[in-house]
Amino acid sequence: MLTERTIFSLCEVLPSTVLQVRLADQIVDGEAVKASTYRRYCLTPGSDLTGQPEQVVAIANAVWTPEAIAAFQTTSNTITQ
């Protein structure tokens, strides 16, 4: 029987400390993956982590120090001006 599932696939930390998260949308037959597509989204330093995969929360808590958040905010404010 074919079913769909979404799984956490990857979390990359960009030089700006933005997190790029990749999820895999899979169609499976039992445990055999029949098809898979990926989608990505980004989280900026200080973003709300509610509902994020536990691995993403752990990485954000390790990388997003107060200094990293302040540096990102300073850089993004400079770019938008």
C-alpha positions in Angstrom: 0.0 0.0 0.0 1.4 3.4 -1.0 1.6 6.1 1.6 3.1 9.6 1.8 5.4 10.8 4.5 7.6 13.9 5.0 10.9 13.4 6.8 13.7 15.8 7.9 16.5 15.4 5.5 19.2 18.0 6.1 20.0 21.3 7.9 22.8 23.5 6.6 24.3 26.5 8.4 25.1 29.2 6.0 28.0 31.7 6.6 25.4 34.3 7.8 24.1 31.7 10.4 20.9 31.4 8.4 19.7 27.8 8.6 18.6 26.1 5.4 16.4 23.1 6.1 15.6 20.4 3.6 12.6 18.1 3.9 12.0 15.0 1.8 8.4 14.2 0.7 8.3 10.5 0.0 5.9 8.0 -1.4 6.6 4.6 0.2 5.4 1.1 -0.2 6.0 -0.5 3.2 9.6 0.7 3.8 10.6 0.9 0.2 10.8 4.5 -1.1 9.1 4.6 -4.5 9.5 8.4 -5.2 11.0 11.3 -3.4 11.0 15.1 -3.9 12.8 17.7 -1.8 11.8 21.2 -0.6 13.8 23.7 1.3 13.2 26.7 3.5 15.4 29.1 5.5 15.3 30.3 9.1 17.0 33.5 10.0 18.8 33.9 13.3 16.3 34.5 16.1 13.3 33.0 14.2 10.6 31.2 16.1 11.4 27.5 16.2 8.0 26.3 17.1 7.1 23.2 15.1 10.6 22.7 13.7 12.3 19.3 13.7 14.2 18.6 16.9 17.5 18.5 15.0 16.9 22.0 13.6 16.1 23.3 17.1 19.3 21.8 18.5 21.4 23.3 15.7 19.8 26.7 16.0 20.4 26.7 19.8 24.0 25.9 19.2 24.6 28.4 16.4 22.3 31.3 17.2 24.3 33.0 20.0 23.2 36.5 21.0 26.2 37.8 19.1 25.3 35.9 16.0 21.7 37.2 16.1 22.9 40.8 16.6 25.4 40.5 13.8 22.7 39.1 11.4 20.3 41.9 12.4 23.0 44.5 11.8 23.8 43.1 8.4 20.2 42.7 7.3 19.4 46.3 8.4 22.4 47.6 6.4 21.3 45.7 3.3 17.6 47.0 3.5 18.6 50.6 3.9 
